[in-house]
């Protein structure tokens, strides 16, 4: 029995230090409408999301279109890079990808964030076996989960991801059997 997971990286958001309540920008709202249009005919029957507003808003239109409520899954939230804002985000994120056990003060290492994400995914795969599930989430945690399933989804993969982005993953039990990108800017 196959389970299909659509990982939906959230659309562009308006920056704010309040991670949980950062909303989509106007451009992000337009892209969220494209996400809805791309996924509305995929026979999705379960919607899950990170507790962060931008992840929820990205799949809200799909919830409205399909009449399916969004269930919040705390562990699909973005990885915490550090307790406080970092001076150079690019250098800070590259450092944690270079050494999976390294973490900045108050942040999660790749190993810790990846373990959290994989545990959440495995729970979804067991609870919703045979279903088609869309998960509104974030780029780094999404890349870390996918990296645990297949090492080709690495730091360079994350850097090339769009905002938003969508990947369709097919599983037999807990085993990834296929992965394909759904999103396209064109």
DARAFEN-V479298 format. One record per residue. N is the residue number from 1. RES is the residue in three letters. SS is DSSP state (H for helix, E for strand, L for the rest). NEAR is the number of other ideal C-beta (glycine too) atoms within 8 Angstrom. D_LAST is the distance of its C-alpha to the last C-alpha in Angstrom with 1 decimal. Layout:
BEGIN
n=(N:N)
res=(RES:RES)
ss=(SS:SS)
near=(NEAR:NEAR)
d_last=(D_LAST:D_LAST)
END
This chain:
BEGIN
n=(1:2:3:4:5:6:7:8:9:10:11:12:13:14:15:16:17:18:19:20:21:22:23:24:25:26:27:28:29:30:31:32:33:34:35:36:37:38:39:40:41:42:43:44:45:46:47:48:49:50:51:52:53:54:55:56:57:58:59:60:61:62:63:64:65:66:67:68:69:70:71:72:73:74:75:76:77:78:79:80:81:82:83:84:85:86:87:88:89:90:91:92:93:94:95:96:97:98:99:100:101:102:103:104:105:106:107:108:109:110:111:112:113:114:115:116:117:118:119:120:121:122:123:124:125:126:127:128:129:130:131:132:133:134:135:136:137:138:139:140:141:142:143:144:145:146:147:148:149:150:151:152:153:154:155:156:157:158:159:160:161:162:163:164:165:166:167:168:169:170:171:172:173:174:175:176:177:178:179:180:181:182:183:184:185:186)
res=(UNK:UNK:UNK:UNK:UNK:UNK:UNK:UNK:UNK:UNK:UNK:UNK:UNK:UNK:UNK:UNK:UNK:UNK:UNK:UNK:UNK:UNK:UNK:UNK:UNK:UNK:UNK:UNK:UNK:UNK:UNK:UNK:UNK:UNK:UNK:UNK:UNK:UNK:UNK:UNK:UNK:UNK:UNK:UNK:UNK:UNK:UNK:UNK:UNK:UNK:UNK:UNK:UNK:UNK:UNK:UNK:UNK:UNK:UNK:UNK:UNK:UNK:UNK:UNK:UNK:UNK:UNK:UNK:UNK:UNK:UNK:UNK:UNK:UNK:UNK:UNK:UNK:UNK:UNK:UNK:UNK:UNK:UNK:UNK:UNK:UNK:UNK:UNK:UNK:UNK:UNK:UNK:UNK:UNK:UNK:UNK:UNK:UNK:UNK:UNK:UNK:UNK:UNK:UNK:UNK:UNK:UNK:UNK:UNK:UNK:UNK:UNK:UNK:UNK:UNK:UNK:UNK:UNK:UNK:UNK:UNK:UNK:UNK:UNK:UNK:UNK:UNK:UNK:UNK:UNK:UNK:UNK:UNK:UNK:UNK:UNK:UNK:UNK:UNK:UNK:UNK:UNK:UNK:UNK:UNK:UNK:UNK:UNK:UNK:UNK:UNK:UNK:UNK:UNK:UNK:UNK:UNK:UNK:UNK:UNK:UNK:UNK:UNK:UNK:UNK:UNK:UNK:UNK:UNK:UNK:UNK:UNK:UNK:UNK:UNK:UNK:UNK:UNK:UNK:UNK:UNK:UNK:UNK:UNK:UNK:UNK)
ss=(L:E:E:E:E:E:E:E:E:L:L:L:E:L:L:L:L:L:H:H:H:L:L:E:L:H:H:H:H:H:H:H:H:H:H:H:H:H:H:L:L:L:L:L:L:E:E:E:E:L:L:L:H:H:H:H:H:H:H:H:H:H:H:H:H:H:L:L:L:E:E:E:L:H:H:H:L:L:L:L:L:L:L:L:L:L:L:L:H:H:H:H:H:H:H:H:H:H:L:L:L:L:L:L:L:L:L:L:L:H:H:H:H:H:H:H:H:H:H:H:H:H:H:H:H:H:H:L:L:L:L:E:E:E:E:E:E:L:H:H:H:H:H:H:H:H:H:H:H:L:L:L:L:L:H:H:H:H:H:H:L:L:L:L:E:E:E:E:E:E:E:E:L:L:E:E:E:E:E:E:E:L:L:L:L:L)
near=(5:8:14:12:14:16:12:16:14:17:16:9:11:8:4:6:4:6:7:7:8:12:9:15:10:6:8:18:11:8:13:16:9:8:17:12:7:10:14:9:4:11:5:13:8:11:15:13:15:16:10:14:10:13:17:14:14:17:17:10:10:15:12:7:8:10:5:10:5:12:8:9:12:7:8:15:11:11:11:9:12:11:7:6:5:10:4:6:7:6:8:13:10:9:10:15:10:7:7:9:7:10:9:12:7:7:12:10:11:14:8:9:14:13:8:11:15:10:9:11:10:9:8:13:13:8:6:10:9:6:9:11:15:15:13:15:15:14:11:12:16:15:14:13:13:14:12:8:9:8:5:5:10:10:9:6:12:12:6:5:11:7:11:15:12:14:13:13:13:12:13:8:6:6:6:9:7:7:10:6:8:10:11:5:4:2)
d_last=(33.3:29.6:28.1:24.3:23.0:19.6:19.4:17.3:17.2:17.8:15.7:16.8:20.5:23.1:25.4:28.8:31.4:31.7:29.4:30.1:29.5:26.6:24.5:20.8:20.0:18.9:15.3:15.8:17.2:14.2:12.0:15.0:14.7:11.3:13.1:15.9:14.0:12.5:16.1:18.5:19.2:19.6:23.4:23.4:27.0:27.4:25.6:26.6:25.7:26.9:29.4:27.3:26.2:22.6:22.1:24.0:22.1:18.7:20.1:22.6:20.7:20.6:24.3:25.0:23.2:24.9:28.2:28.3:29.6:28.0:30.5:30.6:31.0:32.3:31.6:27.7:28.0:26.7:29.0:31.6:31.5:34.7:37.2:36.6:33.7:33.5:33.9:31.1:28.3:26.7:30.2:31.2:28.3:28.6:32.3:31.9:29.6:32.2:35.0:34.2:37.6:37.3:36.7:37.0:39.8:39.1:35.7:34.7:34.6:31.9:34.5:35.4:31.9:30.9:34.1:33.4:29.9:31.1:34.1:32.0:29.6:32.8:34.3:31.3:31.4:35.1:35.1:32.3:32.8:31.3:29.0:25.3:24.7:21.9:22.7:21.5:22.2:21.5:20.0:23.3:25.2:22.4:22.2:26.0:26.3:24.0:26.0:29.2:28.0:26.7:27.3:24.2:22.4:24.0:23.8:21.3:19.1:19.5:18.8:15.3:14.3:11.8:13.4:13.0:12.6:13.9:16.0:18.2:21.6:24.3:28.0:31.4:33.7:32.7:31.3:27.6:27.1:23.3:20.2:16.5:13.3:11.8:9.0:5.5:3.8:0.0)
END
